[in-house]
Amino acid sequence: MNSRFFSSLALRNIQANRQLYIPYVLASVAVIAMFHLMASLLTNEFVRTRAASLTMMFEFGTVVIAIFAFIFILYTNSFLIKRRKKEIGLYGILGLEKRHVAKVLLFEMLYTGLVSLGAGMLTGFVFGRLFFLLLNYMMNLPVQLDYSTTGVTALMTAGLSVSVFLLAFLYNISQFTFAKPVKLLKGSNEGEREPKGSVVLFVLSLAFLAAGYGISLSMDDPLSALTYFFTAVLAVIIGTYLLFVSGSIFILKALKRNSRFYYRPAAFISVSGMLYRMKQNAVGLANICILSTMVMITVSTTMTVFVGTEEILENQLPYENNWTVYGAELTPEELTESFMSFQDRVRETAAEMGLEVTGSEAYRFQSFAGEISGGQFEPRRDIRGSGDLPLFLQVIPVADYNRLIGASVSLAPDEALFYHSDESFSAEELTFGGTTYRLSPADPASVTEDSQGITETAMLVVPDLLHIRRISEAYYADVEHEVMAGIDAHVAWNTDGTQEEKKAYAEAVESLKAGYPTSNYRSRIAVTEEWYSMNGGFLFLGVFLGLLFTIGTVLITYFKQVSEGYDDRGKFQIMQKVGLDRDMIRDSTRSQLVWMFLLPIAVAVIHVLFAYPIVRKMLLLFGITSDRTWLLSFATVVVAFSVIYFMIYRMTSKVYYGIVR
Amino acid sequence: MALLEIRKLEKVYTARFSSQKTTALANIDFSVEGGQFVAIMGESGSGKTTLLNIISTLDDATSGEVYLGGKPLSSIRDKEMSAFRRSTLGFVFQDFNLLDNFSIRDNILLPLVLSRTPVDELEKRLLPIAENLGIADLLDKYPYEVSGGQKQRTAVARALITEPKLILADEPTGALDSKSSRNLMETLKDINSQGQTILMVTHSVRAASFADRVLFIRDGAVYHEIYRGAESPDDFTDRISQSLTVLSGGGGRRE
């Protein structure tokens, strides 16, 4: 008997078992493609050059996917070979020696492995190319990311596939070497047995989960968070598998013991079916749970970075155009001259470009840090004494106050308007810089500095710039070793027009700056663009990975339903003979809903919640500090993903129903 | 009135893309009284399985009618078909058709569970039947853990548990060794003597000899029929064999 015989026998076997092999190969292709994509991101220009920690993250990611690929393919293989025990036992009875059977198995593994590897790499490559093109086009970031893959990537993918399939082959051999043919003949009918020591497994699973969660909860700074993130992920993955294997079997057995629940048509069929292949079921659910967690963490983190950045920019630059002139070296008259003429130039420039200024604020001001005590504002004397921040007092002239809110207040030389963020000071008089002002409340709408609840702020509106000058001189006379600041001017405004027009306008304004040497101009468009050219790649990768993991979830759910559908087909046909009707089939597939749908999602949500502390630390690298942003992104992602997964579930269970019907 | 009446039953198969027709059943006409144990014999391709499938409502007749307890089967609507099958008929198959994901107990209870029988009722019905069939000790085992004879007795229990009007058995001894076959046939005989009507299709002369009445089918028609009078089982066996030999010899006489 030569190799050709074994090779053609192997091919014929695969063909005869195509109902088992097609979903198996498809799922293997998906997992290998996923690994290939992840590995090829390692050679990505952005990943390599942006930050050392990013390379590290993707190395972790690649290892995680590799581990997932190992578990997934080995487990799937073990279920597949179990279903073929009878057939292979028959070879032994028909006179094939064990080494011959091994040869057939080797060829089978060679074919499935090669097809999976080839198709997986090709799929990975095409998917990568296509989606990079698509995402570059849709996201329109200032930087374009290129999909690249090298020989090293291909080697890594090949290495992974070879080792996984080799292990699978060794497992299969061991199944047949140590078993008697007669036992094999019966093998495929036997139900799966509960794993030994499931209580121990359950305790272990809790220990792993606690370890993973504990790491997440105990991280203090972004860098150690990055370092330990991988360990935490690994612990949670292992914990999840153990939890589903021990926990789901435990729940199923409890359901079966509850005879009032169990002896109803839908539960009777679905619970007994799930118990029959309890391990396969548990591992399938764990796979779905882990992929869902990956989807939710990547997408919600990406969204947080995106939304958070927009918020930060919005807070820092409430207007599209922001111009500040620093008046330390100017006289009040020079400052006012700059202040006025610049505003005119801004409007002229806009008009020249056919744009209109749609909103603006402009004021001259000086800020002082200190405290109010005994009806007097003064610099804080004992700076080291107390931990809390000083009161920031912004002083502006009444002319600018009037312009800001469109009022026409006039103040006598000893009058002032006053606003205090926490209203703890409500005296009628305030002494500052030698003048005692009689206070009236200022309109809060005029307050330009957003305190964001961080510090206490106050605003004092005085009759004119000379008052500010006088206050300043008095203030700085009191403070030692302090460079005297001057009166500054701030102009901020929006214009109408398209994004391109605004950009051109910002450039025109930028060139105006030459005439105002001590000023600074920032346009939101320029700042945003700068941010995105630095960090846009992160968003891109986040969206890409989210997409990748979602597709992975779809395929693996599909795989679970199809392979179980073929498993269950005979069972449903028999039951139809003894009087099962189609409505009941539908009922029983539906009763798996809670199980298949809610359980993985619920556990995934818990994982994500516990991942938050560590993810939050890493988000600090992006300057994101708002919990609210994350919670909102997270809630959105959970709802959106649940809807998507529900649709996946519905579609795949239709496939299942179509097979068993 | 007879429990089961079959009137002028015809079944013609038409190939999908040709006008060629194959007659599986040609004018079958007989009836079964309540409490009878009837065996139907015939060679492969004689139409026995088609006949059984039509009676089981798994297939439709081309013309003619089957009446069960006076009710024509064609009058049952599709929606009620499964429920009808569950409550009125009991099935015993050649290859047992037990489900490996259910224990012996749950396999027997399956039709009752599908009919949404209350839990308390399940156990009450199960125990006497399991005792009667000698499988009470096996209830918590799984089908792949018991012998062929035990599997078939489980299948009989599953057929009996709904207290059907009619039990349809398709080659029930086909996959059993002679000792288990004998054992099973004695069980069926026993059930029959308690009043259960049984219609059985079989190849086996020995199995048929347990029936009260044997119908011979050939080329889709009832060809011959014999009744067991007061004969001993051995005598009846001989008579069935003789009939088979004569009739399969191509005697050419048709009714």
Interface residues (C-beta under 8 A of the other chain):
Chain A: K186 N189 E190 G191 S259 R260 Y263 R264 P265 F268 S272 G273 L275 Y276 K571 I574 M575 Q576 K577 V578 G579 L580 D581 M584
Chain B: L58 K79 M81 S82 A83 R85 R86 S87 F91 F93 N97 L98 L99 D100 N101 F102 D106 L109 L110 P111 V113 L114 S115 R116 T117 V119 L122 Y142 P143 Y144 R158
